[in-house]
Amino acid sequence: MQFDVHSQGIPEPQRSMDVTFAEWDEKLLTLHGMCKWESFRREMDVNVFPCLGEREGCRKLMRDISKKDAFVPEATWLAVGRDTNPKNLLAVGTIQGLRTNATHGAIQNIGVIPSFRGKGIGRELIRRSLIGFHSQGCRYITLEVTVHNLGAIRLYESIGFQKSEIVFKVGSLGL
């Protein structure tokens, strides 16, 4: 799916939510990885990207993304909330960005842990990522989504992403 920042503009912020958003900091790498694992380990994406089903695989993936020359720290965010004990902080959402060329960026692995979905966190992570890409000169931002992930597709379309191409990836169905 693709978003054109110039023709569609950055979405407005949503209602306030009981989370804070932390910009990229290498010290947060492990939290990004854990959040990625909590977000994807029971999802269909694991069939195509098995590393998303493993804690260490998610941490390594996050480390690998952040070390790429194309990494866009300004498009990489972590949503932090609280668990049932208000003193305990919990990583509840993550998003990363890579530049694919001078005017194109790609959102990587947006994830929100299941107990925090439906609260506008994913929308706000995407909004902040779009702002970050735009600040770095990217006009077009793409993301990949599994065709059966209808909730995510609805979210992306509600923000203004348009279907741009279909890519087939072979995965294990665990049959």
MIBA-128874 format. One line per field, with one value per residue (C-alpha): residue number from 1; residue in one letter; x, y, z. Coordinates in Angstrom, 1 decimal, decimal comma. Layout:
<marzas>
nr = c(NUM/...)
rest = c(a/...)
c1 = c(X/...)
c2 = c(Y/...)
c3 = c(Z/...)
</marzas>
This chain:
<marzas>
nr = c(1/2/3/4/5/6/7/8/9/10/11/12/13/14/15/16/17/18/19/20/21/22/23/24/25/26/27/28/29/30/31/32/33/34/35/36/37/38/39/40/41/42/43/44/45/46/47/48/49/50/51/52/53/54/55/56/57/58/59/60/61/62/63/64/65/66/67/68/69/70/71/72/73/74/75/76/77/78/79/80/81/82/83/84/85/86/87/88/89/90/91/92/93/94/95/96/97/98/99/100/101/102/103/104/105/106/107/108/109/110/111/112/113/114/115/116/117/118/119/120/121/122/123/124/125/126/127/128/129/130/131/132/133/134/135/136/137/138/139/140/141/142/143/144/145/146/147/148/149/150/151/152/153/154/155/156/157/158/159/160/161/162/163/164/165/166/167/168/169/170/171/172/173/174/175)
rest = c(m/q/f/d/v/h/s/q/g/i/p/e/p/q/r/s/m/d/v/t/f/a/e/w/d/e/k/l/l/t/l/h/g/m/c/k/w/e/s/f/r/r/e/m/d/v/n/v/f/p/c/l/g/e/r/e/g/c/r/k/l/m/r/d/i/s/k/k/d/a/f/v/p/e/a/t/w/l/a/v/g/r/d/t/n/p/k/n/l/l/a/v/g/t/i/q/g/l/r/t/n/a/t/h/g/a/i/q/n/i/g/v/i/p/s/f/r/g/k/g/i/g/r/e/l/i/r/r/s/l/i/g/f/h/s/q/g/c/r/y/i/t/l/e/v/t/v/h/n/l/g/a/i/r/l/y/e/s/i/g/f/q/k/s/e/i/v/f/k/v/g/s/l/g/l)
c1 = c(0,0/1,2/0,7/1,5/2,3/2,0/-1,5/-2,9/-1,2/-0,4/-3,4/-4,5/-3,6/-6,3/-7,9/-5,5/-4,6/-3,1/0,3/3,4/5,5/9,2/11,3/14,1/16,9/19,2/18,7/15,1/16,1/15,2/11,8/11,1/12,0/9,9/6,9/7,3/7,3/4,2/2,5/3,2/3,8/0,2/-0,5/-0,6/2,5/4,6/3,8/5,7/8,3/9,0/11,4/8,4/7,3/10,6/11,7/15,3/14,3/12,4/15,3/17,7/15,3/15,1/18,9/19,3/16,8/18,4/21,9/20,9/22,2/18,6/17,2/15,1/15,3/12,7/10,2/10,8/8,7/7,8/4,4/4,7/1,8/1,3/0,3/-2,1/0,4/0,6/4,3/5,2/5,9/5,1/6,0/2,7/3,4/6,3/7,0/10,2/11,1/13,6/14,3/14,0/15,3/15,5/11,7/10,4/10,2/8,9/7,2/8,5/6,6/4,0/2,8/0,5/0,2/-3,3/-4,5/-3,9/-5,4/-8,4/-7,2/-5,7/-2,1/-1,4/-2,9/-0,7/2,4/1,8/1,1/4,4/6,2/4,8/5,9/9,4/9,6/8,3/11,0/13,6/12,3/10,2/7,0/5,8/5,6/4,8/4,0/3,2/0,3/-1,0/-4,1/-6,1/-5,3/-8,5/-8,4/-4,9/-6,0/-9,1/-6,8/-4,3/-7,1/-8,7/-5,4/-5,2/-3,0/-3,9/-3,4/-0,5/0,7/0,3/3,4/3,3/5,6/5,9/5,4/4,8/1,2/2,2/0,0)
c2 = c(0,0/3,5/7,0/10,2/12,9/15,8/14,9/13,5/15,4/14,2/13,0/15,1/13,7/11,6/11,8/11,7/8,2/6,8/6,1/8,2/8,0/7,7/8,7/6,3/5,7/2,7/2,1/1,2/-1,5/-4,4/-2,8/-2,5/-6,1/-7,4/-5,3/-6,6/-10,2/-9,5/-7,9/-10,6/-13,9/-15,1/-13,5/-14,8/-12,8/-15,4/-17,8/-15,6/-14,1/-16,8/-14,6/-12,6/-15,6/-15,7/-13,2/-13,3/-13,2/-10,0/-8,4/-9,4/-8,0/-4,7/-4,6/-5,4/-2,7/-0,1/-0,8/-0,4/2,7/3,2/3,3/6,4/7,1/10,0/7,4/5,0/5,2/3,2/3,6/3,1/2,4/0,9/-2,6/-3,3/-1,9/1,9/1,9/-0,6/0,7/-1,5/-1,2/-1,4/-0,4/-0,1/1,1/1,5/3,2/2,6/4,8/3,0/5,9/9,7/10,3/6,9/5,4/2,1/1,4/-1,8/-4,0/-1,7/-3,7/-3,0/-5,6/-7,2/-5,8/-2,2/-2,5/-0,4/2,6/4,7/3,7/2,2/5,3/7,6/5,5/5,8/9,5/10,1/7,9/9,8/13,1/11,6/10,4/13,8/15,6/13,6/14,4/11,3/11,9/8,4/5,9/2,3/-0,6/-4,3/-6,0/-9,6/-9,7/-11,5/-8,8/-6,9/-4,9/-3,5/-2,8/-0,9/1,2/1,9/2,9/5,1/7,0/7,4/4,5/3,2/-0,4/-0,2/-3,7/-7,3/-9,1/-12,9/-14,3/-17,9/-18,9/-22,0/-22,7/-25,1/-27,9)
c3 = c(0,0/-0,7/0,8/-1,0/1,6/-0,9/-2,2/1,0/3,7/7,2/9,2/12,2/15,6/17,2/20,6/23,6/24,7/27,8/26,2/25,4/22,2/22,3/19,3/18,2/20,7/20,4/24,2/23,3/20,8/23,1/23,9/20,2/19,7/22,6/21,4/17,9/19,3/21,5/18,5/15,9/17,6/17,3/13,9/10,4/9,5/11,3/8,4/6,0/8,5/11,1/13,0/14,2/16,2/18,2/20,9/19,8/16,1/16,7/18,7/15,9/13,2/15,1/15,4/11,7/10,6/12,8/11,4/7,8/5,9/4,8/8,4/9,1/12,9/12,5/11,2/14,0/17,2/20,3/22,1/25,9/28,2/31,6/32,6/35,4/37,9/37,1/38,0/35,3/31,8/28,9/25,2/23,5/19,9/17,5/14,0/12,0/8,7/5,9/2,9/-0,4/-2,5/-2,4/-2,3/-1,1/2,4/3,6/7,0/8,5/10,9/12,5/15,6/18,5/21,3/21,2/24,6/23,3/19,8/18,9/20,9/18,1/18,9/15,5/13,8/15,9/15,2/11,5/11,7/13,5/11,1/8,1/9,7/10,1/6,5/5,3/7,3/5,5/2,1/1,4/-0,6/-1,0/1,8/1,3/3,6/3,1/4,7/4,5/2,3/5,0/7,7/7,1/10,3/9,3/5,8/7,0/9,3/6,5/4,0/6,6/6,9/3,1/2,0/-1,4/-2,7/-5,1/-5,9/-4,8/-3,8/-3,2/-0,6/0,2/3,8/5,9/6,7/9,5/8,0)
</marzas>
